[in-house]
């Protein structure tokens, strides 16, 4: 990681790359979203070398933001690293402490309880779920927090028949959650299948 930070510092130096020097936290937002999405795609395809390359691009974004912040004097990469290390240790007391959690569900319950007790300022439900998530993924997270149930196909069919397509999508997300399927990943997989068929037909 130190080598990557050194490269980024060189690129951001006065005699470095004009494009890299011009970037800010704000200007880099689309690239962080794009690189994260490309990493998810690579994981879905299951190609190890492609995964390694795309995860490297995500790591680049961490280094880029860290070096910008370092130059501004706002935070450093070491602070970024320390925050996540402390959080992982604090939220895994069943590994690093004396708590018990023998199932994934128990771990999740502990995680949520510890997170709630950390004393962060209260946020509205919509602020708790990143607005930059894909709409299907964001809907799924909001539904989890609301405890939204899937009320059956009748409501879904009614929404479709009445042309309330937004409501129909909301109901589809609830259905996916009931079936323990991630709607964002599912639709991505369908898109890939259709694109592969199109290439094959061509």
N, C-alpha and C positions, 0 to 999 in steps of 0.2 A: 504494500500500500504506500510506503514511503517513496518508492520509486515513481509511482503514479503521481503522487503529490508533487514531487520534484519536477516531473514533466509538465504538469499543469502550471506550476510557478514559472517555469521557463516560458511557456506559451503566453502567460499573462504579464511577463516582464515588459518594460518599455521598448525593448528591441525584439519582442516576441511576435506573436501572430496578431495582426490588426483585428481579425474577426473575434478571436478569443478574448482580446483585451476589451472589446466593445460589449461583451455580454454582461448581463445582470441577472440577479435572481429572477426577476420578472420575465426577462426575455427567454430564459431557459425553460420556463414552464412547459411549453409544448413539447420540447425534446425529452423531458423527463417522462411525460405521459406516453410519448411515442416509443421510447426505449423500453419502458415497462411493458407496453402492449406487445412489442416484438419479442421480448423475453417470454411472455405468456404463450405466444404463438409457437416459439421454438420448443418450449416444454411440451405443448400439445402434440407437436410432431415427433417428439421423443428422440431427436438427434443430439447425442451428447456434445459433439464439437460445436454444433450450432448453438446449443444451450450455453456452453462456456463462452462463446463469442458474445452472445446477446446479454448475458449476465455481466460481462465485462463492460458493455456499453452502459448498463444501469450503474455499475460502480463508478464509471467515469462521471456520471451526473453527480454522485455524492462528492467525488473529489473536486469537481468544478465548483459546486456551491461552497464547499469548505474553503477552497483557496480564495474565492471572492470574499467570503466572510472574514477570512484571515487578513486580507488586504484592507478591508474596511475596519477591522478591529472589533467586529461584533461577536465572533466565535471562531473556534478552530476545529480541525478534524478530530483532534483528541477529545474535545468536548462532545462531538457527535458520537464517537465510539463509546465514551464513558457513559453517556446517557442510556444507550441501548444495553450496555453490559449491566449497569445498575438496575435497569428495568427488568431484564431477564432474570436476574438473581432475586430481585424483590418479588416478582410475580410467580416464581417457582419455589415456594417454601417447602414443597414436598420433595424437592431435590436438594436444595441448599439449606434447608432448615428441618424442623421437626413435624411439619404438617403431614397429613395423609391425603393422598388423592390417587386412587387405584384404577380409575377409569378416565377416558377422555372427557366425559361429562363432568366429573368431579373437578378435573383440572380447569375446565372452562368456567365452572361456578366459582372456584377460588380466584381465578384471574379477574373475573368481573367484580367480585367483592373487593379485592385488593385495589383494583382500578378505581372503584367508587370511593374507597377510603383515602385516596391519595390527596384529597383536598383541592383538586383543581376547580377553577370557577365553573359554576353551573352553566351548561349550554342547552340551547333549545334542541329538540330532537333533530331538526334539519341540520343544525350546525354540527351535530355529533357524527353525521355521515358525510364524507367528503363529496362536495358538489362536482368534483372532477371525475368521479366514478362514472362508468357507463351507466346509462339510464336504467337498464335492467338490473345491474348489480346494485345500484343505489336504491331502487325500489325494493329489492330483496332485503337489504339491510334495514331500511325504514320499516318494512313489515315486521321484521324480527323484533325491533324495538317497540313497535305498537302492539305486537301479539296478534297481528292480522291473521284470521283463519281463512282456509279455503272453504267456501260455502257450497261447493258442488258445481256441476256443469250447467245447471239451470241458469244461474246468474250470468255465467260466461256467455252462454248462447243468447240470452236476452240482450246483453250488452252488444253483442255482434249484430243481432237482428235490428237493433235500434240505431246502429251506426256509431255507438259510443266506443270507438276503437281504443281510446286511452284507457277507459275502464276495463275493456276486454284484456288489454295488455297487463293491467294491474292484477286482474283475476288469474291470468296465465302465470304470472310470477308467483302468486299464492299457491297455485297448483304445483308448480315446479318445487316450491319449498316443501309442500306436503310429501312429494315424491323424493325429497332429499337430492334434488338436482339443482345445480347452479344455473340459472337461466342465461346469464351472460356467457358462460362457457358453452352451454348447450347451443345457443344460437351461433356462436363463433364456429363450432364444429360443423353445424349445418351449412354455414356459409362456405367453409372449406370443402365440404363434400360437393356442393353445387359448383364451386369453381373448378374442382378437379374433374367433374363430369363435363363441364363446358370445354375444358382443355382437351379431354378425351374425345369429345364429339367433333372438335375442330380438326 
